[in-house]
Amino acid sequence: MCTGNDQGKSVRLTRIEKHTVKKVTATEGDPVCLPADLTKIEKDDKIQWYYEDENYEKNVIAEFKAGDREPHTFPGADVKFRGKLKMEKTGDLIITDIRTIYSGLYILMLSNSSNSRRAKYKRFNVSVKSNEESVVVGGSVTLPSARFDAKIETDDLILWTFGAEKRLVATNAAGPDKTDERFRGRVELDEKTGSLTISDIKAEDIGHYNLQIINSKETKGWRVNVILSAKKESVVVGGSVTLRPDQPIAKTETGDLILWAFGAKKSLIATNAARPDKTDERFTDRVELNRETGSLTISDIRAEDTGHYKLQIINSKETKGWRFNLILSDSTENESATAENTSLLAGGRNQPQFEMRHTHQCQTL
Protein backbone atom coordinates (compact mmCIF):
# COMPACT_ATOMS: atom_id res chain seq x y z
CA MET A 1 0.00 0.00 0.00
CA CYS A 2 1.33 3.44 -0.91
CA THR A 3 2.08 5.82 1.94
CA GLY A 4 3.36 9.36 2.24
CA ASN A 5 1.69 12.55 1.09
CA ASP A 6 -1.49 10.68 0.17
CA GLN A 7 -1.74 8.92 3.53
CA GLY A 8 -5.06 9.52 5.26
CA LYS A 9 -6.83 10.48 2.02
CA SER A 10 -8.50 7.12 1.44
CA VAL A 11 -11.56 8.27 -0.48
CA ARG A 12 -13.31 6.91 -3.54
CA LEU A 13 -12.43 8.56 -6.82
CA THR A 14 -14.57 11.56 -7.73
CA ARG A 15 -15.75 12.48 -11.21
CA ILE A 16 -13.69 15.65 -11.11
CA GLU A 17 -10.52 13.52 -10.92
CA LYS A 18 -11.24 12.30 -14.44
CA HIS A 19 -9.90 15.62 -15.70
CA THR A 20 -6.96 16.08 -13.32
CA VAL A 21 -3.45 14.72 -13.68
CA LYS A 22 -1.06 14.29 -10.77
CA LYS A 23 2.62 14.81 -11.61
CA VAL A 24 5.09 12.28 -10.21
CA THR A 25 8.87 12.66 -10.53
CA ALA A 26 11.19 9.71 -9.90
CA THR A 27 14.86 8.83 -10.31
CA GLU A 28 16.05 5.82 -12.30
CA GLY A 29 16.37 2.75 -10.10
CA ASP A 30 13.69 3.82 -7.62
CA PRO A 31 10.47 1.91 -7.03
CA VAL A 32 7.41 4.13 -7.61
CA CYS A 33 3.99 3.60 -6.08
CA LEU A 34 0.85 5.08 -7.66
CA PRO A 35 -1.98 5.08 -5.07
CA ALA A 36 -5.57 4.21 -5.92
CA ASP A 37 -6.85 5.70 -2.63
CA LEU A 38 -9.82 3.34 -2.36
CA THR A 39 -11.43 2.46 0.97
CA LYS A 40 -12.77 -0.86 -0.29
CA ILE A 41 -13.57 -2.88 -3.37
CA GLU A 42 -17.31 -3.29 -3.80
CA LYS A 43 -19.22 -6.09 -5.49
CA ASP A 44 -18.75 -6.13 -9.28
CA ASP A 45 -15.98 -3.48 -9.08
CA LYS A 46 -13.12 -3.75 -11.57
CA ILE A 47 -9.86 -1.81 -11.24
CA GLN A 48 -7.71 -1.39 -14.34
CA TRP A 49 -4.42 0.43 -14.86
CA TYR A 50 -3.59 1.70 -18.34
CA TYR A 51 -0.32 3.07 -19.76
CA GLU A 52 -0.51 5.57 -22.62
CA ASP A 53 2.45 5.36 -25.01
CA GLU A 54 3.94 8.02 -27.29
CA ASN A 55 1.37 7.14 -29.96
CA TYR A 56 -1.46 7.84 -27.50
CA GLU A 57 -2.45 4.19 -27.47
CA LYS A 58 -3.63 2.85 -24.12
CA ASN A 59 -2.50 -0.59 -22.96
CA VAL A 60 -3.93 -2.46 -19.96
CA ILE A 61 -0.98 -3.24 -17.66
CA ALA A 62 -2.78 -4.33 -14.44
CA GLU A 63 -6.23 -5.48 -13.39
CA PHE A 64 -8.10 -6.57 -10.27
CA LYS A 65 -11.74 -7.57 -10.02
CA ALA A 66 -13.82 -8.13 -6.91
CA GLY A 67 -13.74 -11.84 -6.22
CA ASP A 68 -10.30 -12.37 -7.75
CA ARG A 69 -7.82 -14.07 -5.48
CA GLU A 70 -4.90 -11.92 -6.69
CA PRO A 71 -4.43 -8.94 -9.03
CA HIS A 72 -3.04 -9.54 -12.51
CA THR A 73 -0.26 -7.61 -14.29
CA PHE A 74 0.56 -7.56 -18.00
CA PRO A 75 3.78 -6.76 -19.92
CA GLY A 76 2.18 -4.18 -22.23
CA ALA A 77 2.14 -4.04 -26.03
CA ASP A 78 5.95 -3.80 -26.29
CA VAL A 79 6.50 -6.07 -23.23
CA LYS A 80 8.62 -3.42 -21.50
CA PHE A 81 6.68 -3.89 -18.24
CA ARG A 82 7.51 -7.58 -18.01
CA GLY A 83 8.60 -8.34 -14.44
CA LYS A 84 8.39 -4.66 -13.47
CA LEU A 85 4.86 -4.33 -12.04
CA LYS A 86 3.10 -5.27 -8.84
CA MET A 87 -0.53 -4.46 -8.05
CA GLU A 88 -1.85 -4.52 -4.51
CA LYS A 89 -5.37 -5.63 -3.61
CA THR A 90 -5.98 -2.02 -2.60
CA GLY A 91 -5.56 -1.03 -6.25
CA ASP A 92 -2.14 0.59 -5.75
CA LEU A 93 0.31 0.06 -8.63
CA ILE A 94 4.04 -0.37 -7.94
CA ILE A 95 6.66 0.02 -10.68
CA THR A 96 9.92 -1.55 -9.54
CA ASP A 97 13.38 -0.38 -10.60
CA ILE A 98 11.94 2.36 -12.79
CA ARG A 99 13.68 3.57 -15.98
CA THR A 100 13.26 6.59 -18.24
CA ILE A 101 11.33 4.48 -20.76
CA TYR A 102 8.53 4.17 -18.19
CA SER A 103 7.85 7.91 -18.25
CA GLY A 104 4.35 8.71 -19.44
CA LEU A 105 0.69 8.79 -18.50
CA TYR A 106 -0.77 6.14 -16.17
CA ILE A 107 -4.55 5.92 -15.89
CA LEU A 108 -6.54 4.17 -13.16
CA MET A 109 -10.11 3.27 -14.13
CA LEU A 110 -12.65 2.04 -11.61
CA SER A 111 -15.76 0.52 -13.18
CA ASN A 112 -18.70 -1.60 -12.10
CA SER A 113 -20.36 -4.18 -14.34
CA SER A 114 -23.78 -3.46 -12.87
CA ASN A 115 -23.55 0.29 -13.57
CA SER A 116 -21.84 1.37 -16.82
CA ARG A 117 -22.08 5.07 -15.92
CA ARG A 118 -20.11 4.64 -12.74
CA ALA A 119 -16.65 4.54 -14.34
CA LYS A 120 -14.22 6.84 -12.53
CA TYR A 121 -10.63 7.78 -13.25
CA LYS A 122 -7.34 8.87 -11.74
CA ARG A 123 -4.32 9.93 -13.80
CA PHE A 124 -0.60 10.19 -13.09
CA ASN A 125 2.01 11.78 -15.36
CA VAL A 126 5.24 10.01 -14.39
CA SER A 127 8.54 11.67 -15.27
CA VAL A 128 11.75 9.69 -14.71
CA LYS A 129 15.15 11.39 -14.51
CA SER A 130 18.46 9.59 -14.77
CA ASN A 131 21.61 9.86 -12.67
CA GLU A 132 24.25 11.10 -15.06
CA GLU A 133 28.00 11.62 -15.00
CA SER A 134 29.73 13.48 -17.82
CA VAL A 135 33.30 12.57 -18.78
CA VAL A 136 35.87 13.34 -21.46
CA VAL A 137 37.78 10.86 -23.61
CA GLY A 138 41.12 10.00 -22.03
CA GLY A 139 40.07 11.22 -18.60
CA SER A 140 38.97 9.32 -15.52
CA VAL A 141 35.87 9.13 -13.35
CA THR A 142 34.91 7.67 -9.98
CA LEU A 143 31.46 6.10 -9.63
CA PRO A 144 29.71 6.99 -7.45
CA SER A 145 31.07 10.40 -6.50
CA ALA A 146 32.34 11.72 -3.17
CA ARG A 147 28.69 12.09 -2.08
CA PHE A 148 28.36 8.32 -2.01
CA ASP A 149 27.79 7.21 1.58
CA ALA A 150 27.65 3.42 1.42
CA LYS A 151 28.97 1.50 4.41
CA ILE A 152 30.56 -1.76 3.36
CA GLU A 153 30.42 -4.50 5.98
CA THR A 154 32.43 -7.70 6.25
CA ASP A 155 31.14 -10.38 3.86
CA ASP A 156 29.25 -7.84 1.70
CA LEU A 157 29.41 -8.80 -1.98
CA ILE A 158 30.16 -5.87 -4.31
CA LEU A 159 29.18 -6.16 -7.98
CA TRP A 160 29.69 -3.55 -10.71
CA THR A 161 28.10 -4.33 -14.10
CA PHE A 162 27.85 -2.44 -17.38
CA GLY A 163 25.29 -2.15 -20.17
CA ALA A 164 22.04 -3.89 -20.97
CA GLU A 165 23.83 -7.26 -20.89
CA LYS A 166 25.08 -6.47 -17.36
CA ARG A 167 28.64 -7.46 -18.14
CA LEU A 168 30.76 -7.80 -15.00
CA VAL A 169 33.23 -4.92 -14.61
CA ALA A 170 34.52 -5.37 -11.05
CA THR A 171 33.77 -7.35 -7.87
CA ASN A 172 35.29 -8.24 -4.53
CA ALA A 173 34.32 -11.89 -4.93
CA ALA A 174 37.19 -14.30 -4.26
CA GLY A 175 36.66 -16.30 -7.45
CA PRO A 176 34.67 -14.04 -9.78
CA ASP A 177 33.37 -14.85 -13.24
CA LYS A 178 35.34 -13.40 -16.12
CA THR A 179 35.18 -9.61 -16.18
CA ASP A 180 34.68 -7.57 -19.35
CA GLU A 181 38.06 -7.44 -21.09
CA ARG A 182 37.50 -3.93 -22.42
CA PHE A 183 38.05 -2.57 -18.88
CA ARG A 184 41.18 -4.63 -18.17
CA GLY A 185 43.84 -2.49 -16.47
CA ARG A 186 41.54 0.55 -16.42
CA VAL A 187 39.29 -0.03 -13.40
CA GLU A 188 39.96 0.04 -9.67
CA LEU A 189 37.45 -1.05 -7.03
CA ASP A 190 37.56 0.50 -3.55
CA GLU A 191 36.42 -2.39 -1.36
CA LYS A 192 35.92 -0.07 1.63
CA THR A 193 33.43 2.27 -0.09
CA GLY A 194 32.25 0.29 -3.11
CA SER A 195 33.25 3.08 -5.51
CA LEU A 196 34.69 2.30 -8.94
CA THR A 197 37.35 4.36 -10.73
CA ILE A 198 37.61 4.08 -14.52
CA SER A 199 40.71 5.57 -16.15
CA ASP A 200 41.59 6.33 -19.78
CA ILE A 201 37.91 6.79 -20.72
CA LYS A 202 37.01 5.51 -24.21
CA ALA A 203 34.01 6.28 -26.43
CA GLU A 204 32.58 2.79 -25.92
CA ASP A 205 32.57 3.27 -22.13
CA ILE A 206 29.38 5.36 -22.20
CA GLY A 207 26.20 3.75 -20.95
CA HIS A 208 24.62 2.49 -17.75
CA TYR A 209 26.65 1.19 -14.81
CA ASN A 210 24.98 -0.72 -11.97
CA LEU A 211 26.35 -1.26 -8.48
CA GLN A 212 24.92 -3.89 -6.14
CA ILE A 213 25.98 -4.41 -2.52
CA ILE A 214 24.57 -7.73 -1.36
CA ASN A 215 24.42 -9.45 2.01
CA SER A 216 22.17 -11.96 3.75
CA LYS A 217 19.70 -9.25 4.81
CA GLU A 218 19.25 -7.05 1.75
CA THR A 219 20.48 -5.85 -1.63
CA LYS A 220 21.28 -2.20 -2.16
CA GLY A 221 21.61 -0.81 -5.66
CA TRP A 222 22.78 2.28 -7.52
CA ARG A 223 22.63 3.14 -11.21
CA VAL A 224 24.40 5.86 -13.18
CA ASN A 225 24.49 6.81 -16.84
CA VAL A 226 27.93 7.87 -18.09
CA ILE A 227 27.74 10.47 -20.86
CA LEU A 228 30.61 11.10 -23.24
CA SER A 229 31.62 14.52 -24.52
CA ALA A 230 31.32 15.41 -28.19
CA LYS A 231 33.82 17.20 -30.42
CA LYS A 232 33.70 20.98 -30.80
CA GLU A 233 32.08 22.60 -33.80
CA SER A 234 32.39 26.28 -34.79
CA VAL A 235 30.08 28.26 -37.07
CA VAL A 236 29.34 31.89 -37.88
CA VAL A 237 26.04 33.56 -37.03
CA GLY A 238 23.64 32.81 -39.86
CA GLY A 239 25.50 29.60 -40.63
CA SER A 240 24.77 26.06 -39.47
CA VAL A 241 26.13 23.50 -37.04
CA THR A 242 25.72 19.75 -36.68
CA LEU A 243 25.76 18.32 -33.16
CA ARG A 244 27.13 14.80 -33.48
CA PRO A 245 27.50 12.23 -30.71
CA ASP A 246 30.88 10.54 -30.79
CA GLN A 247 31.06 7.45 -32.98
CA PRO A 248 30.80 4.49 -32.94
CA ILE A 249 28.32 4.72 -30.06
CA ALA A 250 25.42 6.44 -31.81
CA LYS A 251 23.95 3.61 -33.86
CA THR A 252 20.20 3.82 -33.71
CA GLU A 253 18.12 0.68 -34.08
CA THR A 254 14.52 0.13 -35.09
CA GLY A 255 12.32 1.10 -32.15
CA ASP A 256 14.84 3.53 -30.62
CA LEU A 257 13.34 6.80 -29.44
CA ILE A 258 15.49 9.87 -30.24
CA LEU A 259 14.94 13.05 -28.21
CA TRP A 260 16.71 16.40 -28.58
CA ALA A 261 15.98 18.98 -25.87
CA PHE A 262 17.16 22.56 -25.32
CA GLY A 263 17.71 24.75 -22.26
CA ALA A 264 16.95 24.43 -18.56
CA LYS A 265 13.29 23.74 -19.36
CA LYS A 266 14.35 20.90 -21.72
CA SER A 267 12.13 22.16 -24.53
CA LEU A 268 11.67 19.48 -27.19
CA ILE A 269 13.24 20.56 -30.49
CA ALA A 270 13.47 17.30 -32.47
CA THR A 271 12.39 13.66 -32.18
CA ASN A 272 11.57 10.63 -34.28
CA ALA A 273 8.41 9.92 -32.23
CA ALA A 274 5.35 9.30 -34.41
CA ARG A 275 3.17 11.80 -32.51
CA PRO A 276 5.47 13.97 -30.41
CA ASP A 277 4.59 16.71 -27.99
CA LYS A 278 4.76 20.23 -29.40
CA THR A 279 8.32 21.22 -30.34
CA ASP A 280 9.93 24.58 -29.58
CA GLU A 281 8.69 27.06 -32.19
CA ARG A 282 11.99 28.96 -32.15
CA PHE A 283 13.56 26.12 -34.12
CA THR A 284 10.75 25.61 -36.64
CA ASP A 285 12.16 24.86 -40.11
CA ARG A 286 15.74 25.31 -38.81
CA VAL A 287 16.54 21.85 -37.47
CA GLU A 288 17.05 18.52 -39.20
CA LEU A 289 17.32 15.19 -37.37
CA ASN A 290 19.40 12.35 -38.78
CA ARG A 291 17.38 9.30 -37.75
CA GLU A 292 20.25 6.89 -38.46
CA THR A 293 22.91 8.54 -36.27
CA GLY A 294 20.84 10.78 -33.97
CA SER A 295 22.79 13.89 -35.00
CA LEU A 296 21.04 17.27 -35.21
CA THR A 297 21.71 20.05 -37.71
CA ILE A 298 20.71 23.61 -36.79
CA SER A 299 20.71 26.17 -39.61
CA ASP A 300 20.52 29.98 -39.61
CA ILE A 301 22.22 30.19 -36.19
CA ARG A 302 20.90 32.98 -33.94
CA ALA A 303 22.17 34.50 -30.71
CA GLU A 304 19.25 33.03 -28.77
CA ASP A 305 20.29 29.54 -29.87
CA THR A 306 23.11 29.57 -27.31
CA GLY A 307 22.69 27.24 -24.34
CA HIS A 308 22.58 23.57 -23.44
CA TYR A 309 21.41 20.81 -25.75
CA LYS A 310 20.75 17.23 -24.72
CA LEU A 311 20.40 14.12 -26.87
CA GLN A 312 18.86 10.89 -25.57
CA ILE A 313 18.58 7.62 -27.48
CA ILE A 314 16.15 5.37 -25.60
CA ASN A 315 15.08 1.76 -25.99
CA SER A 316 13.65 -0.97 -23.80
CA LYS A 317 17.12 -1.93 -22.52
CA GLU A 318 18.91 1.34 -21.84
CA THR A 319 19.19 5.09 -22.29
CA LYS A 320 22.25 6.73 -23.85
CA GLY A 321 22.82 10.45 -23.55
CA TRP A 322 25.03 13.28 -24.75
CA ARG A 323 25.18 16.96 -23.72
CA PHE A 324 26.29 19.96 -25.76
CA ASN A 325 26.73 23.64 -24.98
CA LEU A 326 26.34 26.06 -27.87
CA ILE A 327 28.35 29.20 -27.13
CA LEU A 328 28.14 32.41 -29.15
CA SER A 329 31.59 33.94 -29.55
CA ASP A 330 32.45 37.61 -29.23
CA SER A 331 31.98 39.71 -32.40
CA THR A 332 35.72 40.29 -32.50
CA GLU A 333 36.07 36.58 -33.12
CA ASN A 334 33.96 36.61 -36.32
CA GLU A 335 30.76 36.08 -34.35
CA SER A 336 31.31 32.34 -34.32
CA ALA A 337 29.41 29.83 -32.25
CA THR A 338 31.14 26.89 -30.64
CA ALA A 339 29.37 23.63 -29.87
CA GLU A 340 31.11 21.90 -27.00
CA ASN A 341 30.19 19.29 -24.48
CA THR A 342 29.71 20.55 -20.93
CA SER A 343 31.11 17.45 -19.29
CA LEU A 344 33.64 17.68 -16.49
CA LEU A 345 35.98 15.16 -14.98
CA ALA A 346 35.12 13.66 -11.60
CA GLY A 347 35.65 16.19 -8.86
CA GLY A 348 34.20 19.02 -10.97
CA ARG A 349 31.05 20.97 -10.24
CA ASN A 350 28.72 18.67 -12.16
CA GLN A 351 28.74 15.86 -9.63
CA PRO A 352 25.85 13.39 -10.09
CA GLN A 353 23.12 12.79 -7.56
CA PHE A 354 23.05 9.28 -6.15
CA GLU A 355 20.21 7.86 -4.11
CA MET A 356 20.38 4.63 -2.15
CA ARG A 357 17.46 2.32 -2.74
CA HIS A 358 16.35 -0.84 -0.99
CA THR A 359 14.73 -3.40 -3.22
CA HIS A 360 11.88 -4.04 -0.79
CA GLN A 361 10.79 -0.42 -0.35
CA CYS A 362 8.45 1.73 -2.43
CA GLN A 363 9.02 5.42 -3.05
CA THR A 364 6.26 7.54 -1.63
CA LEU A 365 4.63 10.35 -3.57
C-alpha distance (Angstrom), angle and dihedral (degrees) to the residues before:
residue distance angle dihedral
M1 . . .
C2 3.80 . .
T3 3.79 117.2 .
G4 3.78 135.8 -179.5
N5 3.78 128.2 65.3
D6 3.80 91.6 6.8
Q7 3.80 93.9 50.5
G8 3.79 112.8 124.3
K9 3.81 93.3 21.0
S10 3.80 96.4 99.8
V11 3.79 99.4 151.7
R12 3.77 132.4 137.4
L13 3.78 116.0 -97.9
T14 3.79 115.0 -88.9
R15 3.79 126.0 -142.8
I16 3.78 90.6 -115.0
E17 3.83 89.3 63.8
K18 3.80 88.4 66.5
H19 3.80 87.6 77.8
T20 3.81 99.8 39.6
V21 3.78 127.9 85.7
K22 3.79 123.5 -158.8
K23 3.81 115.0 -147.4
V24 3.80 117.3 -135.4
T25 3.81 123.4 -173.5
A26 3.80 121.0 -164.5
T27 3.79 138.8 170.4
E28 3.79 123.2 -123.8
G29 3.79 111.4 -90.6
D30 3.80 95.1 28.1
P31 3.79 124.0 117.2
V32 3.82 111.3 -123.5
C33 3.79 125.4 -155.7
L34 3.82 121.3 -157.9
P35 3.84 109.0 -162.5
A36 3.79 123.1 -139.8
D37 3.83 91.9 -164.7
L38 3.80 94.5 -149.9
T39 3.79 122.5 154.8
K40 3.79 93.6 -154.9
I41 3.77 144.5 -17.8
E42 3.78 111.1 -110.0
K43 3.79 128.8 -152.2
D44 3.82 113.0 -69.5
D45 3.84 91.6 9.3
K46 3.80 117.3 145.2
I47 3.81 123.5 -166.7
Q48 3.79 118.1 -160.5
W49 3.81 131.0 178.6
Y50 3.80 118.4 -154.0
Y51 3.81 130.4 -168.5
E52 3.81 118.1 -151.9
D53 3.82 113.2 -148.7
E54 3.81 129.6 -154.4
N55 3.81 89.6 -85.2
Y56 3.82 90.2 56.9
E57 3.78 91.2 -113.4
K58 3.80 115.3 143.5
N59 3.80 119.8 -138.2
V60 3.81 125.1 -169.3
I61 3.82 106.7 -123.6
A62 3.84 101.7 167.1
E63 3.79 138.2 17.2
F64 3.80 140.0 179.9
K65 3.79 127.4 179.1
A66 3.78 128.6 -169.1
G67 3.77 106.5 -95.7
D68 3.80 94.8 29.5
R69 3.77 114.6 126.0
E70 3.82 93.4 -142.0
P71 3.82 136.7 5.1
H72 3.80 118.8 -102.6
T73 3.82 127.7 -133.2
F74 3.81 128.0 -162.7
P75 3.83 132.3 -156.3
G76 3.81 95.3 -127.5
A77 3.80 129.5 -124.9
D78 3.82 93.4 -61.2
V79 3.85 93.1 34.4
K80 3.82 91.9 -124.4
F81 3.82 91.1 132.6
R82 3.80 93.5 58.0
G83 3.81 108.3 134.0
K84 3.81 91.7 -4.2
L85 3.82 103.4 93.8
K86 3.77 136.8 75.4
M87 3.80 124.9 177.4
E88 3.78 121.7 -161.2
K89 3.80 123.4 -145.1
T90 3.80 86.1 -113.1
G91 3.81 88.7 66.0
D92 3.82 94.6 -107.3
L93 3.82 114.6 143.1
I94 3.82 120.3 -144.9
I95 3.81 121.9 -163.4
T96 3.80 109.4 -162.9
D97 3.80 124.9 -149.6
I98 3.80 92.1 -0.5
R99 3.83 122.3 -149.0
T100 3.80 134.0 -166.0
I101 3.81 90.5 -101.2
Y102 3.81 88.4 67.5
S103 3.81 92.4 63.5
G104 3.78 112.2 118.0
L105 3.78 145.4 76.8
Y106 3.82 120.4 -34.8
I107 3.80 117.7 -167.7
L108 3.80 126.8 -163.2
M109 3.81 114.6 -159.0
L110 3.79 122.4 -169.8
S111 3.80 113.7 -166.2
N112 3.78 137.8 166.0
S113 3.80 123.5 -146.0
S114 3.79 92.1 -145.4
N115 3.82 93.5 54.0
S116 3.83 117.3 37.2
R117 3.81 92.5 -174.8
R118 3.77 93.3 58.7
A119 3.82 97.1 79.0
K120 3.80 111.3 132.3
Y121 3.78 131.7 -175.7
K122 3.78 145.2 -151.2
R123 3.81 123.6 -172.5
F124 3.80 134.1 -159.9
N125 3.80 126.2 -171.0
V126 3.81 103.8 -154.4
S127 3.80 118.4 -160.1
V128 3.82 118.0 -172.2
K129 3.80 121.8 -161.6
S130 3.78 124.5 -165.1
N131 3.80 131.0 -133.8
E132 3.77 104.7 -117.2
E133 3.79 136.9 -171.6
S134 3.79 120.7 -170.3
V135 3.80 119.9 -148.8
V136 3.79 139.9 171.9
V137 3.79 127.5 -126.9
G138 3.79 111.0 -92.9
G139 3.79 93.3 18.6
S140 3.79 130.9 102.2
V141 3.79 136.9 -119.0
T142 3.79 137.3 -167.7
L143 3.81 117.9 -141.9
P144 2.93 118.9 -127.4
S145 3.79 104.1 21.3
A146 3.81 130.7 -123.0
R147 3.83 88.0 -77.6
F148 3.78 89.6 68.7
D149 3.80 108.7 114.0
A150 3.79 105.0 -177.5
K151 3.80 117.3 147.4
I152 3.77 111.4 -146.5
E153 3.80 114.6 -151.7
T154 3.78 129.7 -162.6
D155 3.82 111.7 -78.0
D156 3.83 93.1 18.1
L157 3.80 110.8 143.4
I158 3.82 114.0 -135.6
L159 3.81 118.7 -158.2
W160 3.81 127.1 179.9
T161 3.83 116.0 -173.2
F162 3.79 133.7 176.8
G163 3.80 135.9 -146.5
A164 3.77 134.4 -6.6
E165 3.82 90.0 -56.0
K166 3.83 89.5 55.1
R167 3.78 93.7 -132.3
L168 3.80 112.3 -167.2
V169 3.82 112.2 -106.7
A170 3.81 102.9 168.6
T171 3.81 140.7 -11.6
N172 3.78 141.2 167.2
A173 3.81 91.7 -134.2
A174 3.81 113.4 130.5
G175 3.80 94.7 -130.7
P176 3.81 105.8 20.1
D177 3.78 127.6 -177.8
K178 3.78 115.9 -102.4
T179 3.79 111.9 -65.5
D180 3.80 123.9 -137.2
E181 3.80 106.6 -78.6
R182 3.80 93.5 -145.8
F183 3.83 89.0 73.4
R184 3.82 95.8 46.6
G185 3.80 110.7 136.4
R186 3.81 92.0 1.9
V187 3.82 104.1 80.9
E188 3.79 132.2 70.1
L189 3.81 124.1 -171.8
D190 3.81 119.8 -151.6
E191 3.80 102.0 -147.1
K192 3.82 91.7 -166.8
T193 3.81 96.0 57.7
G194 3.80 104.1 16.9
S195 3.81 92.2 -124.6
L196 3.80 121.2 143.4
T197 3.81 125.2 -145.6
I198 3.81 118.3 -157.8
S199 3.80 117.0 -167.4
D200 3.81 132.4 -167.5
I201 3.82 92.1 27.5
K202 3.82 114.3 -143.6
A203 3.80 130.6 -161.7
E204 3.80 91.9 -109.3
D205 3.82 91.1 56.5
I206 3.80 93.2 79.0
G207 3.78 117.9 106.5
H208 3.78 140.4 68.4
Y209 3.80 123.2 -28.1
N210 3.81 121.1 -166.7
L211 3.79 127.0 -160.2
Q212 3.80 122.1 -164.4
I213 3.80 125.4 -175.3
I214 3.79 108.1 -167.0
N215 3.78 133.2 -172.2
S216 3.79 137.0 152.4
K217 3.82 92.4 -83.4
E218 3.79 105.3 43.9
T219 3.79 149.8 -18.3
K220 3.78 120.0 -119.8
G221 3.78 120.3 -163.7
W222 3.79 141.2 -168.4
R223 3.79 130.4 -175.8
V224 3.80 130.4 -166.0
N225 3.78 133.8 177.5
V226 3.81 114.0 -140.6
I227 3.80 112.6 -148.5
L228 3.79 122.3 -159.8
S229 3.78 124.4 -141.7
A230 3.79 121.2 -114.9
K231 3.80 128.8 -135.2
K232 3.80 120.4 -91.3
E233 3.78 121.4 -99.5
S234 3.82 125.7 -167.6
V235 3.80 127.4 -160.2
V236 3.79 138.2 163.6
V237 3.79 123.0 -112.8
G238 3.78 107.4 -85.2
G239 3.79 90.5 27.5
S240 3.80 129.5 95.4
V241 3.78 139.2 -105.7
T242 3.79 133.6 -162.4
L243 3.80 117.3 -146.8
R244 3.79 106.0 -150.7
P245 3.80 127.0 -176.3
D246 3.78 111.9 -134.0
Q247 3.79 114.8 -88.5
P248 2.97 143.1 -92.9
I249 3.81 90.6 29.0
A250 3.80 100.0 66.7
K251 3.79 101.9 75.8
T252 3.76 108.9 139.3
E253 3.79 119.8 -152.1
T254 3.78 132.1 -158.3
G255 3.80 107.8 -75.5
D256 3.82 95.2 25.4
L257 3.79 114.3 136.0
I258 3.83 114.0 -139.0
L259 3.81 118.5 -158.8
W260 3.81 128.0 -178.9
A261 3.82 115.9 -172.0
F262 3.81 132.7 -179.4
G263 3.80 134.6 -151.0
A264 3.79 135.0 -8.2
K265 3.80 90.2 -54.2
K266 3.84 89.9 53.8
S267 3.80 92.7 -131.2
L268 3.80 110.7 -164.6
I269 3.81 110.9 -114.9
A270 3.82 103.4 163.9
T271 3.80 139.4 6.5
N272 3.78 141.9 154.2
A273 3.83 91.8 -133.8
A274 3.81 112.9 131.6
R275 3.82 94.0 -129.8
P276 3.80 107.6 15.2
D277 3.76 129.1 -177.2
K278 3.79 115.1 -97.0
T279 3.81 112.1 -65.6
D280 3.81 125.3 -136.2
E281 3.82 107.3 -79.8
R282 3.81 91.9 -147.0
F283 3.80 88.9 74.6
T284 3.80 97.9 44.2
D285 3.82 110.9 141.3
R286 3.83 90.7 -3.2
V287 3.80 102.1 86.1
E288 3.79 131.8 67.9
L289 3.81 123.8 -170.2
N290 3.79 121.2 -149.8
R291 3.80 102.3 -144.9
E292 3.81 93.3 -165.1
T293 3.82 98.3 54.7
G294 3.82 102.7 17.2
S295 3.81 92.2 -124.0
L296 3.81 120.2 146.1
T297 3.80 127.2 -144.7
I298 3.80 118.5 -157.6
S299 3.81 116.6 -166.8
D300 3.82 132.1 -166.5
I301 3.82 91.9 29.0
R302 3.82 114.3 -143.6
A303 3.79 132.7 -167.5
E304 3.80 91.2 -111.5
D305 3.81 89.9 58.5
T306 3.81 90.1 76.7
G307 3.79 116.1 110.0
H308 3.78 141.8 67.3
Y309 3.79 124.8 -29.0
K310 3.78 125.4 -169.5
L311 3.79 129.7 -163.3
Q312 3.81 122.5 -163.5
I313 3.81 125.9 -176.7
I314 3.80 107.8 -166.3
N315 3.79 133.8 -173.0
S316 3.78 137.2 155.4
K317 3.82 92.0 -83.5
E318 3.79 105.8 42.8
T319 3.79 150.1 -16.5
K320 3.80 122.2 -121.0
G321 3.78 120.8 -165.7
W322 3.79 143.2 -172.3
R323 3.82 131.2 -173.6
F324 3.80 128.9 -152.4
N325 3.79 133.8 -176.1
L326 3.79 116.9 -152.6
I327 3.79 108.9 -153.8
L328 3.80 124.5 -169.6
S329 3.79 110.4 -140.5
D330 3.79 126.1 -137.5
S331 3.83 115.7 -85.5
T332 3.78 89.3 -114.7
E333 3.78 86.8 65.5
N334 3.83 94.6 58.9
E335 3.80 91.6 -88.3
S336 3.78 91.0 -84.7
A337 3.77 126.1 168.8
T338 3.77 121.4 -140.7
A339 3.79 122.9 -152.8
E340 3.78 109.5 -154.0
N341 3.74 135.8 158.9
T342 3.80 115.4 -107.9
S343 3.78 95.0 -144.9
L344 3.78 121.2 133.4
L345 3.75 132.3 -163.9
A346 3.79 118.9 -104.2
G347 3.77 110.4 -73.0
G348 3.81 92.5 40.3
R349 3.77 126.4 115.5
N350 3.80 95.8 -90.3
Q351 3.78 96.3 74.1
P352 3.83 113.2 162.8
Q353 3.77 124.6 -116.7
F354 3.79 114.2 -116.3
E355 3.78 124.2 -167.8
M356 3.79 124.4 -168.0
R357 3.77 114.1 -131.4
H358 3.78 131.9 -169.5
T359 3.76 114.9 -146.3
H360 3.80 93.2 -134.5
Q361 3.80 97.4 52.7
C362 3.80 130.6 84.9
Q363 3.79 123.1 -143.1
T364 3.76 112.0 -117.7
L365 3.78 122.9 -133.9
